[in-house]
Amino acid sequence: MDSVDLTSGRDLRDELVQLMHRYGMASQQLGAYFAQKHGLHPTDLQALIAVFQAERAGDPLTPGRLGEAVGLSSGAATAAIDRLERGGHLRRTRESPDRRVVHLRYGEPGMAVAVGFFGPLGVRSHAVMDRFSRPELTAIRRFLLAMTEVLTDHHEEMKRV
């Protein structure tokens, strides 16, 4: 990629798109390896990531919201939740005043497996981010948020076609 002429805005944009594709592919390959190594279906991994992110944001998912987040029918979401619960990767909780509402939480055994596998990647990622200034990271954040929004909007539009 070093041979790309970065003096042209178009070349830089093209290279950024290529780099995002490469990053996405590397991320998918690592996720697929983790899933395969731990006997998980790729959809189960997506579900775990959604549960983890929601829990981290302080807004745990319900089974219905998990299905929406991952694009699963109610039955498929329940099957994935059952598999993940049996494997210790997540647990169902009833913490709402309405005891019928079920929230999904990351299970301790599953968290230990994830931390053991992805923990070293977190250390390496933080080391890379340490090489950037706060204003640079802020610009990267804005860029990634905007690109994710465009991707999500396009996906939603394509589902309506």
Secondary structure, 3 states (H helix, E strand, C coil): CCCCCCCCHHHHHHHHHHHHHHHHHHHHHHHHHHHHHCCCCHHHHHHHHHHHHHHHCCCCCCHHHHHHHHCCCHHHHHHHHHHHHHCCCEEEECCCCCCCCCEEEECHHHHHHHHHHHHHHHHHHHHHHCCCCHHHHHHHHHHHHHHHHHHHHHHHHHHHC
